Amino acid sequence: MIKVAINGYGTIGKRVADAVAAQKDMKVVGVSKTRPSAEAFVAKAKGYPLYIADLTKKDAFTKFGLPVAGSVEGMLKEADVVVDCTPGGVGEKNKPLYEKLGVKAIFQGGEEHELAGFSFCSDCNFSEAVGRQFVRVVSCNTTGLCRIINTMDRAFGVDRVLAVMVRRGSDPGEVKRGPVDAVVLDPVTIPSHHGPDVNTVLPHVNIVTLAMIVPTTMMHMHAVHMQLRRDAPREEVLAQMRAHPRIGLVKKGTEIKSTAELKEFVMDLGRPRSDLWENGVYEESVTTIGRDLYLFQAIHQEADVVVESVDAIRAMMGTVKEAERSIAMTNEALGFSPIR
């Protein structure tokens, strides 16, 4: 049984904790918070031991009926691996503690590639993560791009990629950014960080990315153009997508044309927190003209990296050596099969 600590029980951390708890070969030994919050009460309700970085703040928790199991350092001493789900930049500050205690650590895409020295996407480079002490799971957008690009590259070869990311303004539960009424270039310069980030996983791919933020909270939307190395009949492309365990197809018959409708769809299917762990490729959008492939895909910023983090745990611990097996184990434990 792999003992897993979750450092940072927020948007991603609470999802990782639940996904880890669902696995037959893993156990959550604790989660951490810096202050009392709604998530802290959720952790208590779910039976996750709650740890805090600064024990002098213990009374701030206990006065609200939130028991504190100990310090973050104490939690790490109980763990084989920690999934650092703290805000971007905090993971870098936490790394010396992980090194001191000799605990394996997984960082999220908000950290720089250099922090771990290795960036991860399950079906792209799983075997290269086996036995590592530090791994970075790439961001939600990069994860979605790596999945679809790698799938097409294996089947047809990819010469170059142009991807435009239309990004949500904030997460649904986030209010600190206030009202949004603009389309913001993020950044104005080209490429955005997503292309270079894809190259940390797929270094041979020629990719240019552009990104903008729009006033919505649901998901990101990608417009993707790939130039393949051979002609790719549309049905062959769709067959490759259908065979992928984390690429879903939004069918024409659903009449879904937006991220809001897609979120509602997966919620009605009974997904926890209406999470879309897979790429949501709009089947109608998949178009091939000779060697050129075009598509739209929806990426759920809160969810797709969660299943990747679970696979990274197995790879780092060396308990599973094949990506296909770990992906199948993770998906099965969550009762997850891609939308079709």
Secondary structure as GFF3:
##gff-version 3
##sequence-region A 1 340
A	DSSP	beta_strand	2	7	.	.	.	ID=ss1
A	DSSP	alpha_helix	13	22	.	.	.	ID=ss2
A	DSSP	beta_strand	26	33	.	.	.	ID=ss3
A	DSSP	alpha_helix	38	46	.	.	.	ID=ss4
A	DSSP	beta_strand	50	52	.	.	.	ID=ss5
A	DSSP	three_ten_helix	55	57	.	.	.	ID=ss6
A	DSSP	alpha_helix	58	62	.	.	.	ID=ss7
A	DSSP	beta_strand	70	71	.	.	.	ID=ss8
A	DSSP	alpha_helix	72	77	.	.	.	ID=ss9
A	DSSP	beta_strand	81	84	.	.	.	ID=ss10
A	DSSP	alpha_helix	90	101	.	.	.	ID=ss11
A	DSSP	beta_strand	104	107	.	.	.	ID=ss12
A	DSSP	alpha_helix	113	116	.	.	.	ID=ss13
A	DSSP	beta_strand	119	120	.	.	.	ID=ss14
A	DSSP	alpha_helix	122	129	.	.	.	ID=ss15
A	DSSP	beta_strand	134	137	.	.	.	ID=ss16
A	DSSP	alpha_helix	140	156	.	.	.	ID=ss17
A	DSSP	beta_strand	158	168	.	.	.	ID=ss18
A	DSSP	beta_strand	184	185	.	.	.	ID=ss19
A	DSSP	alpha_helix	194	201	.	.	.	ID=ss20
A	DSSP	beta_strand	207	214	.	.	.	ID=ss21
A	DSSP	beta_strand	220	228	.	.	.	ID=ss22
A	DSSP	alpha_helix	234	243	.	.	.	ID=ss23
A	DSSP	beta_strand	247	250	.	.	.	ID=ss24
A	DSSP	three_ten_helix	252	254	.	.	.	ID=ss25
A	DSSP	alpha_helix	259	268	.	.	.	ID=ss26
A	DSSP	three_ten_helix	272	274	.	.	.	ID=ss27
A	DSSP	beta_strand	279	282	.	.	.	ID=ss28
A	DSSP	three_ten_helix	283	285	.	.	.	ID=ss29
A	DSSP	beta_strand	287	289	.	.	.	ID=ss30
A	DSSP	beta_strand	292	299	.	.	.	ID=ss31
A	DSSP	alpha_helix	304	317	.	.	.	ID=ss32
A	DSSP	alpha_helix	323	333	.	.	.	ID=ss33
###
